[in-house]
Amino acid sequence: MTPEPDASDAEADTLTGGPRRRRVRAGGRPAGVPLPLLLPALVGLAFLLLPLIALLLRAPWRSLPDQLTSTEVWQALQLSLLSATAATGVSLVLGVPLAWLLARTDFPGRGLVRALVTLPLVLPPVVGGVALLLALGRNGVVGQWLDAWFGITLPFTTAGVVVAEAFVAMPFLVISVEGTLRAADPRYEEAAATLGASRFTAFRRVTLPLIAPGIAAGAVLAWARALGEFGATITFAGNFPGRTQTMPLAVYLALQNDPEAAIALSLVLLTVSIAVLAGLRDRWMTAS
């Protein structure tokens, strides 16, 4: 005869969800996945994976070494790596203080500032490139003064590539660092302040070590976004081989003249994307 559960057991089951788990696993086996959910999930998975599989199936594996060792590919790859790294550096220098400002200070219009910071995430990249031209072009709001006073011209230069990539990549870093700052306990900074440390010293010696993983994750995301940038770059910096032609722009140009070269370049970017995901895997698994 099975003993009846007492009131304390019933209360504990209510708090811990015990009866619900027993109902889900009635009969000693997990409940099945509902068909109306399984079918769309499989279709969605196939929708995401099939284009990548097609890229691998159609890759010119025999001529791939020759494709990847051509001068044009190496120029585009070198420029992409250098410009993405420089754009990430700009994002770190400007984005980390901006994230701290949004997370640790309360000022009028903070919500509006946060919305404006994240606007490049949803703004079409081509529109971002047009906006950069209007702001930093030779006749732009700021660009005309840069040209007149310092002789600095950004559009259609390698520096323009860095500016365009930083514009679209910095929000990824700001969001990551701001989230990490909000999760970090501010009492460590307060304790440092009570010991006589200035706010900047507390940030440098206490806050930065605490949020280093978030900064690293944001930097990787920003670097990957900068590496894959196309619309803002081609609009603001153009598509000049050896000067402004990055890997995505080289793919676009090769697709019209040499599809096999376009596939080879796409494989390089796919490999980099997989490497980025592998680098962030541990952080995501820990967060989950």
C-alpha positions as CSV (number, residue, x, y, z in Angstrom):
1,M,0.0,0.0,0.0
2,T,1.5,3.4,-1.1
3,P,1.7,5.9,1.8
4,E,-0.2,9.2,1.2
5,P,2.0,12.3,1.0
6,D,1.7,14.6,4.0
7,A,0.9,18.3,3.8
8,S,4.6,19.3,4.0
9,D,5.4,17.1,1.0
10,A,2.5,18.6,-1.0
11,E,3.7,22.1,-0.1
12,A,7.2,21.3,-1.1
13,D,6.0,19.8,-4.4
14,T,4.0,23.0,-5.1
15,L,7.0,25.2,-4.5
16,T,9.4,23.0,-6.5
17,G,7.1,22.0,-9.3
18,G,7.3,18.3,-8.4
19,P,3.7,17.3,-9.4
20,R,4.1,19.1,-12.7
21,R,7.3,17.1,-13.6
22,R,5.5,13.9,-12.7
23,R,2.6,14.8,-15.0
24,V,5.0,15.6,-17.8
25,R,6.8,12.3,-17.4
26,A,3.7,10.2,-16.7
27,G,4.3,6.5,-17.7
28,G,8.1,6.8,-17.0
29,R,9.0,8.5,-20.3
30,P,9.4,12.2,-21.4
31,A,6.5,13.8,-23.1
32,G,6.8,13.9,-26.9
33,V,7.4,17.0,-29.0
34,P,4.1,18.3,-30.4
35,L,4.0,17.9,-34.2
36,P,2.8,21.5,-34.8
37,L,6.0,22.7,-33.1
38,L,8.4,20.1,-34.5
39,L,7.6,20.6,-38.2
40,P,8.2,24.4,-38.2
41,A,11.3,24.0,-36.1
42,L,12.8,21.5,-38.6
43,V,11.8,23.7,-41.6
44,G,13.5,26.7,-39.8
45,L,16.6,24.7,-39.2
46,A,16.8,23.6,-42.8
47,F,16.2,27.1,-44.0
48,L,19.2,28.3,-42.0
49,L,21.5,25.4,-42.8
50,L,20.8,24.6,-46.5
51,P,22.4,27.7,-48.0
52,L,25.6,27.0,-46.0
53,I,25.6,23.3,-47.1
54,A,25.1,24.5,-50.7
55,L,28.1,26.7,-50.4
56,L,30.2,23.8,-49.2
57,L,28.9,21.5,-51.9
58,R,29.5,24.0,-54.8
59,A,33.0,25.0,-53.5
60,P,35.7,24.6,-56.1
61,W,37.9,22.5,-53.8
62,R,40.5,21.7,-56.6
63,S,41.1,25.2,-57.6
64,L,40.6,26.6,-54.0
65,P,44.4,26.9,-53.2
66,D,45.0,28.9,-56.4
67,Q,42.0,31.1,-55.7
68,L,43.1,31.9,-52.1
69,T,46.7,32.7,-53.1
70,S,45.9,35.3,-55.7
71,T,47.0,38.8,-55.2
72,E,43.5,40.3,-55.1
73,V,42.3,37.9,-52.4
74,W,45.3,38.5,-50.2
75,Q,44.9,42.3,-50.6
76,A,41.3,42.1,-49.7
77,L,41.9,39.7,-46.8
78,Q,44.8,41.8,-45.4
79,L,42.7,45.0,-45.7
80,S,39.7,43.3,-44.0
81,L,41.7,42.1,-41.1
82,L,43.5,45.4,-40.5
83,S,40.4,47.5,-40.9
84,A,38.3,45.3,-38.7
85,T,40.9,45.3,-36.0
86,A,41.3,49.1,-36.2
87,A,37.5,49.5,-36.1
88,T,37.4,47.3,-33.0
89,G,40.1,49.4,-31.4
90,V,38.1,52.6,-32.1
91,S,35.0,50.8,-30.7
92,L,36.8,49.9,-27.5
93,V,38.2,53.4,-26.9
94,L,34.9,55.0,-27.4
95,G,32.4,52.3,-26.6
96,V,33.6,51.2,-23.2
97,P,33.3,54.7,-21.6
98,L,29.9,55.1,-23.4
99,A,28.7,51.8,-21.9
100,W,29.8,52.8,-18.4
101,L,28.0,56.2,-18.8
102,L,24.8,54.4,-19.7
103,A,25.1,51.8,-17.0
104,R,26.5,53.7,-14.0
105,T,25.1,57.2,-14.3
106,D,21.6,58.6,-14.3
107,F,21.1,61.7,-16.5
108,P,18.1,63.2,-18.3
109,G,17.5,61.6,-21.7
110,R,19.5,58.4,-20.9
111,G,16.9,56.3,-22.6
112,L,17.0,58.4,-25.7
113,V,20.8,58.2,-25.8
114,R,20.6,54.4,-25.4
115,A,18.1,54.2,-28.3
116,L,20.4,56.4,-30.5
117,V,23.4,54.3,-29.7
118,T,21.6,51.1,-30.8
119,L,20.1,52.7,-33.9
120,P,22.9,51.5,-36.2
121,L,21.8,47.9,-35.3
122,V,18.5,48.4,-37.1
123,L,19.5,51.1,-39.6
124,P,20.1,49.8,-43.1
125,P,23.9,49.9,-43.7
126,V,23.6,51.8,-46.9
127,V,21.7,54.5,-45.1
128,G,24.5,54.6,-42.5
129,G,26.9,55.1,-45.3
130,V,24.9,58.0,-46.7
131,A,24.7,59.5,-43.3
132,L,28.5,59.2,-42.9
133,L,28.9,61.0,-46.2
134,L,26.7,63.8,-45.2
135,A,28.6,64.2,-41.9
136,L,32.2,63.4,-42.8
137,G,32.3,64.0,-46.6
138,R,34.2,66.9,-48.1
139,N,31.1,69.0,-48.0
140,G,29.7,67.3,-44.9
141,V,28.7,69.0,-41.7
142,V,32.0,68.0,-40.0
143,G,34.0,66.8,-43.0
144,Q,34.3,70.3,-44.6
145,W,36.1,71.6,-41.5
146,L,38.3,68.5,-41.3
147,D,39.3,69.2,-44.9
148,A,39.8,72.9,-44.5
149,W,41.6,73.0,-41.2
150,F,43.6,69.7,-41.2
151,G,43.5,68.5,-44.8
152,I,41.8,65.2,-43.7
153,T,39.6,63.5,-46.2
154,L,37.9,60.3,-45.1
155,P,35.5,59.2,-47.9
156,F,37.0,56.7,-50.4
157,T,40.1,56.0,-48.2
158,T,41.2,53.2,-46.0
159,A,40.5,55.4,-43.0
160,G,37.0,55.7,-44.3
161,V,36.7,51.9,-44.3
162,V,37.6,51.9,-40.6
163,V,35.1,54.7,-39.8
164,A,32.3,52.9,-41.6
165,E,33.0,49.6,-39.9
166,A,33.3,51.2,-36.5
167,F,29.9,53.0,-37.0
168,V,28.1,49.7,-37.5
169,A,30.1,47.6,-35.1
170,M,30.4,49.8,-32.0
171,P,26.7,49.2,-30.8
172,F,27.5,45.5,-30.4
173,L,30.3,46.3,-28.0
174,V,28.3,48.9,-26.1
175,I,25.4,46.5,-25.6
176,S,27.6,43.7,-24.4
177,V,29.7,45.9,-22.0
178,E,26.6,47.7,-20.6
179,G,24.9,44.4,-19.9
180,T,28.0,43.2,-18.1
181,L,28.2,46.4,-16.1
182,R,24.6,46.2,-15.0
183,A,25.2,42.6,-13.8
184,A,28.4,43.5,-11.9
185,D,28.0,44.4,-8.2
186,P,28.5,48.2,-7.8
187,R,29.4,47.7,-4.2
188,Y,33.0,46.9,-5.1
189,E,33.3,50.3,-6.7
190,E,31.7,51.9,-3.6
191,A,34.1,50.1,-1.4
192,A,37.0,51.4,-3.4
193,A,35.6,54.9,-3.2
194,T,35.4,54.7,0.6
195,L,39.1,53.8,0.7
196,G,39.9,57.0,-1.1
197,A,40.0,55.9,-4.7
198,S,38.7,58.4,-7.3
199,R,35.9,57.2,-9.6
200,F,38.3,56.8,-12.5
201,T,40.7,54.8,-10.3
202,A,37.9,52.6,-9.2
203,F,36.9,52.1,-12.8
204,R,40.4,51.3,-13.9
205,R,41.4,49.0,-11.0
206,V,38.1,47.4,-9.9
207,T,35.5,47.7,-12.7
208,L,37.6,46.8,-15.7
209,P,38.8,43.5,-14.3
210,L,35.3,42.6,-13.3
211,I,33.8,43.3,-16.8
212,A,36.8,42.0,-18.8
213,P,34.9,38.9,-20.1
214,G,32.0,41.2,-21.3
215,I,34.5,43.5,-23.0
216,A,36.2,40.6,-24.7
217,A,32.9,39.2,-26.0
218,G,31.8,42.6,-27.2
219,A,35.1,43.1,-28.9
220,V,34.8,39.8,-30.7
221,L,31.3,40.5,-31.9
222,A,32.3,44.0,-33.0
223,W,35.3,42.6,-34.9
224,A,33.1,40.0,-36.6
225,R,30.5,42.6,-37.6
226,A,33.2,44.9,-38.9
227,L,34.8,42.1,-40.9
228,G,31.4,41.4,-42.6
229,E,30.4,45.0,-43.2
230,F,29.3,45.8,-46.8
231,G,26.7,48.5,-47.3
232,A,28.2,51.4,-45.3
233,T,31.6,50.6,-46.6
234,I,30.8,50.6,-50.3
235,T,28.7,53.7,-49.9
236,F,31.2,55.8,-47.8
237,A,34.6,54.3,-48.9
238,G,33.9,52.9,-52.3
239,N,35.3,49.6,-53.8
240,F,38.9,50.3,-54.8
241,P,41.2,47.2,-54.8
242,G,44.1,47.5,-52.5
243,R,42.6,50.6,-50.8
244,T,39.0,50.1,-49.8
245,Q,38.0,46.7,-51.2
246,T,37.4,44.4,-48.2
247,M,36.4,40.8,-48.4
248,P,32.6,41.3,-48.7
249,L,33.2,43.8,-51.4
250,A,35.6,41.4,-53.2
251,V,32.9,38.7,-53.0
252,Y,30.3,41.1,-54.6
253,L,32.7,42.0,-57.4
254,A,33.9,38.4,-58.0
255,L,30.3,37.2,-58.2
256,Q,29.8,39.1,-61.3
257,N,33.0,38.1,-63.1
258,D,34.4,34.9,-61.4
259,P,31.8,32.9,-59.3
260,E,34.4,30.4,-58.2
261,A,36.5,33.2,-56.7
262,A,33.4,34.5,-54.9
263,I,32.7,31.1,-53.4
264,A,36.3,30.8,-52.3
265,L,36.1,34.2,-50.6
266,S,32.8,33.3,-49.0
267,L,34.4,30.2,-47.5
268,V,37.1,32.3,-45.9
269,L,34.4,34.5,-44.3
270,L,32.4,31.4,-43.2
271,T,35.5,30.0,-41.6
272,V,36.1,33.2,-39.7
273,S,32.4,33.2,-38.5
274,I,32.7,29.7,-37.3
275,A,35.9,30.6,-35.4
276,V,34.0,33.5,-33.7
277,L,31.2,31.3,-32.7
278,A,33.7,28.8,-31.3
279,G,35.4,31.5,-29.3
280,L,32.1,32.7,-27.8
281,R,30.7,29.3,-27.1
282,D,32.1,28.9,-23.6
283,R,30.7,32.3,-22.6
284,W,27.3,31.6,-23.9
285,M,27.2,28.1,-22.3
286,T,28.2,29.6,-19.0
287,A,25.6,32.3,-19.2
288,S,22.9,29.8,-20.0
